[in-house]
Amino acid sequence: MSRSADFYYIKRQWLFGVSMFFLVVSTGSLWAQKSQPHQVLATKISSTIVPDGILDEAIWQQASRIGDFYLNYPHDTAYANTQTEVMIAYDDQNLYLAFICYDPAPEKKFVAQSLRRDFDGGRTDFVTVYLDTYNDGQNGFSFGITPYGVQREAIITDGDNLLSDWDNKWYSGAKIYEDRWEAEMVIPFKSVRYKKNAKAWRVNFARIDQKTNEVSSWVPVPRNFGVQALAFTGELTWEYPLGVSTANVAVIPFVTSRMNQNVQEGEAAQYGFGAGADAKIALTPALNLDLTFNPDFSQVEVDQQVTNLDRFEIFFPERRQFFLENNDLFARFGFSRIRPFFSRRIGIARDTTTGLTVENPIFYGARLSGKLSSSLRVGAMNMQTGKNAGAGIEGQNYTVLAFQQKVFARSNIGVIFVNRQATSDSISEFRWQNNDFNRVIGIDYNLASADNRWRGKFFYHQALTPERLANQYAHASYVTYNDRHWNIAWNHEYVGENYRADVGFIPRGNHWRLEPWVGYLFYPKNSQVDRPLSINNHGPYLYTSTFWNTTGLLTDQVTELSYRVNFNNTASFSAGVSQQYIRLLADFDPSNSGGARLVAGSDYAFQRASVSYNSNNRAVFLWNASYSWGGFYNGELYSGSLGATYQIRPLGSVSLGFNYNRLALPEPYNSTELLLISPRVDFTFTRALFLAVFCQYNNQIDNINLNARLQWRFKPVSDLFLVYTENYFPETFDSKTRALVLKLTYWLSI
C-alpha cells in the first residue's frame, strides 16, 4: 500500500470510529424526554370572533387562560417582570388566540422596526405562538404580532430555524392601553398543516419586550436556546378532535408588465407582458400540492452584494415563495456547502455566447409535500424550463423526491433523489431520451435530542452520471453539544474528486475536512441588568478547520482563538487571532481583478487578527463595526466594515453599509482597494403600503445598482408591486441598463 493510500485508509477508519462514538453517545440521550407539566385546553365555540384587538367577546371571559411567563433573557432563573396572559378557543375553521401584554413601563415607547410585515424579531416588541402541529419537535409554524398590529409568520424547521419569507393568510388586530396592550389572532386551520382527528398539538407562547429588555415564554426555555426551540413546548389539547376544514384551494393569479432597456448597447426599450398563476391545494390537512404556471419572480428583493476575495462561489438564499413551504424537506439534505439540492439553480442558466448567467423561463412547477403519517414526511417536485437556442441553453427537467421518517424523540432519517435531465438538444426542441443528465441519491440521519443539547447530522450521497466515474460520492458527520456553558462540536466532510451535483451547491470538491471547535461561557453572578455595559456572558472560543485533498495532501488550515462578550443591553464585542495556511491547487489572483496569478502548488502561511462590535439593537440609532488585519497569501489585507441604522419608529429606517478592503501584494501581483457602499431607505406609510430604496456601489464590478420597490398589500397576501432597477457607470453616472416592472398578484380562496 502506498503512503498516500495508507494515510487515506487510516484517516477514513479513524473518522468513522470517532463519528460512530459521537453518534452512540448522543443518541443515548434521546430516550430521556422530560415530562411536560404545561397543558392548556382549547375551548370549542360556535360564534365567530372579529380580530380587532378589543377583547370584549364573551368567550374570552370563559376560555382557558394561561400566564406566568418565565424569563429566557437576560437570565432564566425567575418569572418575567413583564407578564403576559393568553386565551385560546377554536371552531371548525379557525384557531383563536387572545393576548394581554401587561406594560410595567408605559412611560417608554414601544420598540418597533417599522410597520412592514415580517419584521425583525430582534428589534421589535411582539408576542408570538409556536405551533408544533405534528408533535415531532422539529417542524412547525410561528405567528406573531406587534402592539401596532403588524404581522409576522414563519415556518420552523430543524427544531428552531425560522424561515420568515414564508407567507400565508391569517387575521389579527391589536390595541394599546395605558398599562397594557392586547391582541387577537385568527389562524385558519387551512393555513397550517396538521394531522386529521388530532387531539393535541405541542405549543409555546413567547413575549419579546425590547423596551424592558426581556424575553419570556410560557414553557421555560434555557437561556442558551432561543424561545422558538420546539424542544421546549407544552400541550395544547382540543376539547374535540380536529376535523377537516372547508375546501382548501387557493389560486394566486398574477399579471406583469415590464420595460427593459440596455442603454450601454444603444438598444431601444423593450416592452413585455406576462401572466401566470400559482395554486395551493390541500389534499389532506397534512399534505399540500403546490402548482405554478409560467412563474414570475419580479417581487423578489435584490440580492445584497458582497466583496469577493474568495476562491469559491458565494451562496445567496432562496426567497421565491413557491419554493419556501416545506423547503427544509428538500433543501436541508447535506450541509450548507455540500447541498445535493439548491432551488436557485432552477430558472437560471449560462449563456454560452456571453458566458453570463441569465434567467431561463420556467414553464411549470409542481410540488407535493407534507405528512403521510404522524412520523413520515414526503416531498416530490417537478419543474420544466425552456430552450433558448440563441444563448445555447437547452431545456431542462428537474425532479426531486424526498422522504423523512421520524425516529427516537426528535430525530429523523431522510432519503433524497435529485435528477436534472436535459429535454432538448441541437436537433430537437424536446427530446427526453438523451445522455445529458445528473442524478444524486442520498441518505441523511438528523440527530436532535429531547433536551436539545445534542444536535447533528450524518449523511452519504452518491452521484450518478453518464460517465460512471469513480469517487462520485460525498459523506459527512456533524455532532454538537450545547448546554449553558459548553458548546462543543465535531465535523468531518468528504467530497469525492468526481462528485457532482448540478442542482446542488458544492463550491468546493475533492476534499477531506476536519472541523472541531469548543466554546465556554461564564455568567457573572453580580451582573446588573439595568447597567448599560453590564455583562450577560463572556468566554473563549477555539475553532479549527483543516482541508486535505482526497489523496491526503494538506491544502488549507485555519486555527482561530477568540473571546466574546455579550452585554445585557444586547450589545456584543469580540476579538480574535488566527493562524492560516493555504496551498493553491489552481492558479489564483487574490485581487480577483484579472492580474497576475499565484501559481498552483505554491503555499502560504500567515496570521490575522480581528475585532468587532455590535451596538444595543433596541436603540433608535444602531451601529456595528469590524476590522481585521494581517497576512493574506503573499501580501497583506486590511478589511473594515461599518453599518449604521437610524430608526424612525414605527415608520421605518434609514441605513448605510460601508465595506472597505485594502489588499497589498508584491509586484507583479495586483494590489487593490475595494469599496462597497450600500445606503437603504425602508419606509412604511401604513401596514399595507411599503417603500424600499436600496443602492449599492461596488467598485470591484465597477457598478452602481439602484433598486426601488413600492408594495401595496391591498388584501391579505394580495399585492401590487412597482419595481424599478437601474445600473450605472460610477465615473459618469451614465446608465448601463434599466428595468421597470409592474406586477399584480391576488390570493383567491376557493
HELIX and SHEET records of a PDB file:
HELIX    1   1 ARG A    3  THR A   27  1                                  25    
HELIX    2   2 GLY A   28  TRP A   31  5                                   4    
HELIX    3   3 ILE A   59  GLN A   62  1                                   4    
HELIX    4   4 GLY A  121  ARG A  123  5                                   3    
HELIX    5   5 PHE A  189  SER A  191  5                                   3    
HELIX    6   6 GLN A  210  THR A  212  5                                   3    
HELIX    7   7 GLN A  321  PHE A  323  5                                   3    
HELIX    8   8 ASN A  327  ALA A  331  1                                   5    
HELIX    9   9 SER A  343  ARG A  345  5                                   3    
HELIX   10  10 ALA A  389  ALA A  391  5                                   3    
SHEET    1   A 9 SER A  64  ILE A  66  0                                        
SHEET    2   A 9 THR A  84  TYR A  90 -1                                        
SHEET    3   A 9 GLN A  39  LYS A  44  1                                        
SHEET    4   A 9 GLY A 234  TRP A 238  1                                        
SHEET    5   A 9 ALA A 200  ASP A 209 -1                                        
SHEET    6   A 9 PHE A 126  ASP A 132 -1                                        
SHEET    7   A 9 GLY A 140  ILE A 145 -1                                        
SHEET    8   A 9 GLN A 151  THR A 157 -1                                        
SHEET    9   A 9 ASN A 161  LEU A 163 -1                                        
SHEET    1   B 7 SER A  64  ILE A  66  0                                        
SHEET    2   B 7 THR A  84  TYR A  90 -1                                        
SHEET    3   B 7 GLN A  39  LYS A  44  1                                        
SHEET    4   B 7 GLY A 234  TRP A 238  1                                        
SHEET    5   B 7 ALA A 200  ASP A 209 -1                                        
SHEET    6   B 7 GLU A 214  SER A 217 -1                                        
SHEET    7   B 7 TYR A  70  TYR A  73 -1                                        
SHEET    1   C 5 SER A  64  ILE A  66  0                                        
SHEET    2   C 5 THR A  84  TYR A  90 -1                                        
SHEET    3   C 5 ASN A  94  TYR A 102 -1                                        
SHEET    4   C 5 ARG A 180  PRO A 188 -1                                        
SHEET    5   C 5 TYR A 171  ILE A 176 -1                                        
SHEET    1   D15 LEU A 748  SER A 749  0                                        
SHEET    2   D15 VAL A 249  ASN A 262 -1                                        
SHEET    3   D15 GLN A 270  THR A 284 -1                                        
SHEET    4   D15 LEU A 287  PHE A 293 -1                                        
SHEET    5   D15 ILE A 362  LYS A 371 -1                                        
SHEET    6   D15 LEU A 376  THR A 385 -1                                        
SHEET    7   D15 GLN A 396  VAL A 407 -1                                        
SHEET    8   D15 SER A 411  ALA A 422 -1                                        
SHEET    9   D15 PHE A 437  ALA A 448 -1                                        
SHEET   10   D15 TRP A 454  LEU A 464 -1                                        
SHEET   11   D15 TYR A 473  ASN A 482 -1                                        
SHEET   12   D15 TRP A 486  VAL A 495 -1                                        
SHEET   13   D15 HIS A 511  LEU A 514 -1                                        
SHEET   14   D15 ILE A 535  TRP A 548 -1                                        
SHEET   15   D15 TRP A 517  TYR A 520 -1                                        
SHEET    1   E13 LEU A 748  SER A 749  0                                        
SHEET    2   E13 VAL A 249  ASN A 262 -1                                        
SHEET    3   E13 SER A 735  THR A 745 -1                                        
SHEET    4   E13 SER A 718  TYR A 728 -1                                        
SHEET    5   E13 ASN A 703  LYS A 715 -1                                        
SHEET    6   E13 LEU A 689  ASN A 698 -1                                        
SHEET    7   E13 THR A 672  THR A 684 -1                                        
SHEET    8   E13 GLY A 652  ALA A 664 -1                                        
SHEET    9   E13 GLY A 635  ILE A 648 -1                                        
SHEET   10   E13 PHE A 621  PHE A 632 -1                                        
SHEET   11   E13 ASP A 603  ASN A 614 -1                                        
SHEET   12   E13 SER A 572  ARG A 583 -1                                        
SHEET   13   E13 LEU A 554  PHE A 567 -1                                        
SHEET    1   F 2 ILE A 348  ARG A 350  0                                        
SHEET    2   F 2 THR A 357  GLU A 359 -1                                        
END                                                                             
